[in-house]
Amino acid sequence: MSEKFTYIPKGVCARSMTFEVEGNIIKNVQIVGGCAGNLLGISKILRGKTVEEVVEVFNGNRCGAKPTSCPDQIAQALIQHFNL
C-alpha cells in the first residue's frame, strides 16, 4: 500500500514536495515551484529508486552558494519522514 506525504522545503525555490512511497520504493514525486524542467526530470529519475539510494546520492548537494538544493531538500524530506 502506498503512502503520500508532503514536505515544505527550506532555502530553495521549490514551494512543496509531495511523495508517494510504497514500502521504501519511491513511486512518484511532485514538486511545486523551482526549476520546472530540472525538477520534472529529477522526479522521473526517482521513480523506482529506494529511499536509501536517493538519500545517499542527494544528501548534502548544494545549489551555488546556498547551503542546500532541491535534491538535498528531497533527501531531507525522506530522512525526516522515515527517521533515517
Secondary structure, DSSP 8 states (H G I E B T S, - for coil): -EEEEEE--SSSSEEEEEEEEETTEEEEEEEEES-HHHHHHHHHHHTT-BHHHHHHHHTT---TTSS--HHHHHHHHHHHHHT-
